[in-house]
Amino acid sequence: MTSNAQALSVTEKVGYALGDLAANLIFQTLVTFLAFFYTDVFRIPAATAATLIFSVGMLGAFVFTPIMGLVADRTRTRWGKFRPWVLWTAVPFGALSLLAFSTPALGEHGKVTYAVATYTLLVLVYVANNLPYSALSGVLTGSMAQRNSLSSYRFVAVMVAQFIIQVLLLPLVLILGDGDKARGFHNTMTLFAVVGTVFFLATFFTTRERIVPAPEQHSSVREDLADLLRNRPWQIMLAVTVLLFINLALKGGMYVYYFKYYLSEAELAGFLDRVGFNAFIAGLNRLLAGVGLTEFRWPKDAPTSAFSLFNGLGIIFMIVGIGFSKRLADRYGKRDVFGGALLASTLFLLAFYAYSPDAVALVVGSYILHGFFYGITIPLLWAMIADVADYSEWRNRRRATAIIFSAMLCGLKMGLSIGGAMVAGILAHYGYVADAAAQASGVVNGIRLTVSVFCSVPFLAAVALLFFYKINKSMELRIERELGERRSLAGAAS
């Protein structure tokens, strides 16, 4: 193989990051609001929604993703192996995102059929887009330090998308739908589809694949799969990925219910007053009216406003954590930094169980600290997966980047499907009544347990698994050095 391990330009890093911003406008909406959209907007029963989310997610994880990994590794075009897929899927991704969050006037059976069809197609095109996009990070450069930097750019973009979804989506739905949530979701997703398509095109035109297989390398599907199954670091990172995304889907999908039904509405309103949030929105509206614009229609109910502020502060501190990630990883190695920060973030999740409905300030403070420590881990996950691809090449003298990433995206979708289905399943188990003014005490306790104890278990299991992951700082440096030497020799020979 040939390699150019020189520093990537800022333009290329930003261009690559825009692809994740585009994908995460949809991905974060699915993680945070799909169960809510199905149960409270499209009016599909919670148990049916749980089955739908889980079944389609498993189809994406165990059928679409591995097939796409094999196809992407065998793609040959003048643009490379992975970049073309970002181009080819840009428009379909946007169109299907819009369709999946539309609410046609159908009967109960028709709604379920429509949801299954549109969600299945969206998952299919998401795989065809995001797997090659993720694998692209492993072939832009051979430098592990540059990958750490690239991951930091990438996941700042992810956090921007997450901020838009978790803080601004509900206000956008109200603004663009004039109070009608169904119309608001449709119009908001139209906006996201247009922006996302443009950003995917920017990714395609600003990036270049540098790490490519030598012309003489040929491997069969059987060899690729055998290499994968013998790769112990891959096995561990697959399990870690599943566990992380179970947590993300579980807490992300349940927080909206936690604010609506567990925390005291009066205390939430008081908190918003005390921190100056309501005064800020009022001042903003006076400013907008003063220059002849329509006021910013922020949600009037305290739980929705506080939920948006809660998410916004958490995301801001995740971005702060991301800023520390590269320096810590360069000094101590990805594995040790990842495990330590993940453990610290878990402790602040567990604290949620101890808080009363009136302890709004403690809830927000714990989430800020959780966000900071979790932010440190965010860029490291995908940088470690790229390292696993290098480990496979170093050990087997064959490179199969996409199949490595496809397995991880399989784990991602598996985790999201399990976690997303658990949200709807837990609500159904405890007897949740959609859009009720109040829920039974058992439902409320189930929500409280989910955002604290249930969410912490996957993180703690992931920390334990990292003790068996052997790519530490010294091995990172050895793999990078030896692969660089091999690629230099191969380049000279060619």
N, C-alpha and C positions, 0 to 999 in steps of 0.2 A: 504494500500500500504506500501511497504517497501522502504526505502530511504537510500542512502549513500551520504551524502552531503559533504564529505571530499573533499579537493582540488584535482582537476584533475591534472594528471602528465603532464609535458611539452610534452612528447611523444604522449599522447592521444590528447592534444590540437593541436599539429602540424599535427598528423595523420588525425584528423577531418578536419582541415583547408585544407589539400591537396585535399579533395573531392570538396571543393568549387573552388579551383584553377583549377581543371580538368573541372568542369562544366562551369566555366566562360571563359575558352578558347573558348568555343563554344557560350555561352550566350552573351559575349561581342562582338563577331563577328556578331551575329545576330542583336544586338542593334545598332551597329555602322555602319556595312557595308552591311546588307542584302538588303536594298533598292538600294544602290550603285551597289552591285553585280548583282541584277536583271536588273537594268536599263542600266548600263554601261559595264557590262561584259557579261551577258547572253542575253542581248538585248531584254528584255521583256518591252513593253510599260509601262510608269510610272503609268497611270491610272489602268492598269491591275495588276501591281505589288501592288498597294495600296489595291485593292480589295482582292487580294490573301493573303497579309500579315494580313489584318484585319479579313477576314473570317476564316482562319486557326487558328489565335490567339483566336478568340471567341470560336471556337470549343474546343480548349485546355482549355480555361478558364471555360466554362460552362458545358462541357461534361466530358472530360478526368480528369480534376482536382478533382471535387467532387466525382466522382466514385472512383478514386484512394485513396482519403482520407478515404472513407468508407472501402475500401479493406484493406488498410494499418493498420487501427485501429483494424481490425479483423484477421490480420495475426498472426499465432502462429507457431514459429519454435524454435529450440534449440538455435538459435542465437539471438532471440528476435523478435520484430515486424517490425523494420525499417531497421536494418543493412542488412538483406538478400536482400532487394531491391537494395541496392548499389552494391552488388555483382552480382545479376542477370542481371542488366542493363549495366554493365561496357562495355562489348564488343559491344552490339547493339548500344549503344550511340555513340561509336567511328565510327562504320561502317556507320551509318546514317548521321553523321556529314560530313563524306567524300562525300557521295552521294549527299547531299543537296547542296554542293558547287562544284559539277562537272558540266561540260558544254557539254553534248552530242550533236552531230550534228543533230538537229531536226528542223523541220519547226516551225513557230510561234505557231501554235496550239499544236504541240508536246512539245515545250518548256514549255508552260503553264501547260500542263498535267503533265509533269515530275516534274516541280516545286511544283505543288499542292501535288502530291503524296509524294515526298521526304520531303517536309517541314511538311506535316501532320504527317508522321511517326516520324520525328525528334521531333516534339512537343509532341507526345504521349510518346516516350521513355524518353524525358526530364522530363515530369511529373512523370513517374514511377520511375525515379531516384531521382529527386530533391525534391519532396514532402517528401518521407520518410527520405531523408538526412536532410532536414530542421527540420522535426519533431524530429529527433534523438537528436538535441541540447536540446530539452525539457525533455529528459529522461536520459541524461548522468549524471546529478546532480540535486539535489533539491535546491541548493544554488543559489540565484539570483546574488550574487556577483561573484560566479564562472561563471555564464552564461555571465556576463559582460566581464569577462576575456576571456572566450571561444569565444565570439563574436569578441573581438579585434583580436585574432589570426586568426579567420576565415576571417575577412575582410581585414586584411593585405594581406592574400593570394588572396582575390578578387582583391585588388589593384595591386598586382603583375601581375595577369592575365590581368587586364585592361591595365596596362603599356605595356605588350607584344602586346596586340591587337591594342591599339590606337597609340602606338609609333613605334612598330617594324613590325606590320603586313604588311603594304605596302612595306617596304624594303624587308621583307621575300618573299612576292609575286614576286617582281622583281628578287630577287636573285635565288629563287627556280624555277622560270619560265623562267629564262634567258630573261626577258623582256616581255614575253607573260603572260598577267594577268590571262587568263583562266587556263593555265597550272600551273601558280604560285599559284593560289588559291587551285587547286587540290593537289599539292604537300605539301603546307603548312598545309592543313587540314589533310593530311595523317600523318604528324608529330604530330599534336595536338591530333589526334585519338589515336596514340600509347602512348603518354605521359599521356593522360587523363585516359586511361584504367589502366595503372600501378598505377596512383594516387588513383583511385577509390578502387582498391584492397588494397592499403595501408590504406585507411580509414576503410575499413571493418575489417582488421586484427588488428588495433590498438585501436579500441573503444569498449566500453561495455555499455549496457543498464542497468541502475540501478533503475530508477523509473518505476515500472511495476504495472499494475492494480492488485488488490487483486483477488485471484482465484474466489471468490464469486461474483465479479462484472460482471454483464451482462446488457447490454443496447441495446435497439433496435435502428434501424436507425431513427425511428420517435423520440425517446427520445434524441438522439444525435443532430438531427436537431432542436428540440425544445429548447434544452439547448443553442444552437448556436444563435438562433434568439432572445432569451431573454438576451443575453450577450451584454450590451451596449458598454463596452470597445472594444469588438470584432467588432461591427458595425463601430465604429469610426476608428479603425485601418485598417479595410478593405477599407474604403473610403480614408484614408491617403495613403495606399499602392497604390491604383489605381492612385491617383494624383501624387505621387512621380515617378511612372514608366511612366506615360504619359510624364512628364518632361524629364526623362532620355532618353527615346526613341526619343523624339522630338529634344532635343538639340544634343544628340549623333549622330543622323542620319543627322542633318543639318549642323554641323560644317564643314564637308568636302567640302560642297558647299560654305559655308561662306568664307573659305580660298581660294577656287578656283576662285570665281566670285565676291566677294565683296572687300576684302582687296587688296590693291595695290601690284602687284607682285614686282615692283621695290622697294617699301618700305620693303616688306618682305625679299627680297634679302639683302637690306642694313642692316636690323635688324640682320639677321643671321651673317653678317660680323662683326657688331658692338659688338655683344655678344660673338664672338669668336667661334661660332658653326662651321662655314666652316673650320676654322683653326684646330679645334679639329678633324673633319672628315679627313682632309688632313693628319694631324699628325698620326692618327690611321692607315690610309692606308700606310703611309711610314713605320710605325712599322711592319705592317703585311707583306709588301713586303720585308722588311729587314730580316725577318726570313723565307722567302721562301713561304709565304702563298698568296692566292689570295686576292686582295683588297676587302674591305667591300663596296658593291655596294649600297650606299645610293642614294635615288632618286635625280636626278639632278635639277628638277624644284623647285623653291623657295616655292610655296604654299604647296607642299607635305612635304618638309623638315620642314617648319615652323609649319605646322599642327601637325607633329609628336613631335616637340619640345614643342609646346603648350600643347598637351595632356600629355607629359611626366612630365612637370613641375606641371601641375594640379594634376596629380596622386601622385607625390612625396609629395605635400603639403596636399593631402587627407590623406596619410599615417601618416603625422605629426599630422593632426587633430585626426585621430583614436587613436594616442598615448595619447591624452588628454581625450578621451571619458570615459574610465573606472573611472578615478579619479573624473571627474566632476559628472558622474552619481552616483557614490557611495556617494558623498557629498550632491548633490542637488536633486537627483532623476532623472530617465530617462526622464519623461515627460517634465519637465521644461528645461532641458538641450537640449533635442531634439528640442523643439519649438523655443527656443532662437537662437540656432545655425542655424536652417533652415531659420529663418527670416533674419539673418545676411547674409547668403549665397545668398538669393534672391536679396538683394540690389545690389550685385555685378553683378548679371545677368542683372538686369534692366539697369545698367550703359552701357551695350553694345549698346543700342539704340543711345546713345549720341556720339558714336565714329565715326570719319570719316574713310574712307578707308586707310588713312595714319597713323592712330593712333595705330600702331601695338604694341608698348610698353605698352600702356594703356590697350589694349585688353588682352595681356598676363598677366599684373599685376592684372587686375580684375579677371581673371580666376584663378590665384594662390590664391587670397584671397577667392574667391568663393569655391575653392577646399578645403582650410583649414577648413572653417566653415562647409561645407557639410560633410567633413570627420568625424567630431565629431558625426554627426547623423548616420553614416553608420552602426556601430555595434549595435546601440540602437534600430533600427527598429525591428530586429529579436529577440533581447532580450526582447523587449516589447511584442512581439507576444507570446513568451514562457510564459511571465507573464500573458498574457490573458488566456492561457491554465490553469495556476495555479488558476487564478481567477474563471474560470469555475468549476474546481474541488472543490475549497474552498466553492463556493456557492451551487453547486448541488450534491456534494459528489460522483461524477462520473468523471473519467478522459477520455477524448477523444482527445488526442494530435493531431493526424493526421488530423482530420476533421477541427480543428482550423487552422492548417497550410495550409490545402488544400484550405480553403476559402481565406487565404492571398495570396497563389500562384495563385488562381483564379483572385484575384485583380491585382497581378503582371502581369499576362498574359493579362488581360484586358487592363491594363495601357499601356503595351508594344505594344499591337495590335493597340490600339487607336493612341498612339504616333507614332508608325512606319507607320501606314496607313496615318496619318496626314502629315508626311514628304513627301511621294510620292504624296498624295492628294494636298498638298499646291503647290508642284512643278508643278503638272498637271494643277491646277487652274490658276496659273500665267503664264503658257505657256512655261515651261522648255523644252529645246531641249537637249537631251542627248549628252554629250561629245562635245558640241559646244565650239568654241574658246571664245565666249562671249555670255552673255545672255541679253535679253531685260531689260530695267530699272525696269519694273514692277516685273520681276522675282527676280532681285537683291534686290529690296525693300522688297519683300515677305520673302526672306532668312534672311534679316536683322531684320525684325519684329519677325520672328520665334525664333531666338537665343536670343532675349531680352524680348520683351513684352509677346509673346505667351508662352514662357517657364516659365515666372515668375508667371503667373496666377495659375497654379496648386499648386505651392509651397505656395503661399499666402493663397489659400483655405485650404491647409493642416494645416498651422499654426492656422487658425481660428478654425478648427475642434478640435485641441488639447485642447482648452479651456473647452471642454465638456468631456474630458477623465479623469476619476476620480482616476485612479491608480497612485497616487503621492507617494512621498518617504515614508510617514507614512503608507499608505496602503500596499505598497510593503513589509515592515517589518512585518506588522500584518499578511498578507497572508502567508509569509514564515514561521513565528513562529507557526501559528496554523496548517498549513499543516504538518510541521515537527512533531508536537505533535501527530497528528492523525496517521501519518505513523509509528511513534515509538510504539504507542499503538497497531496498527494492526500487526506490526512485532512481538511484545511480545506475542500477542494472538495466532499467528500462530506457 
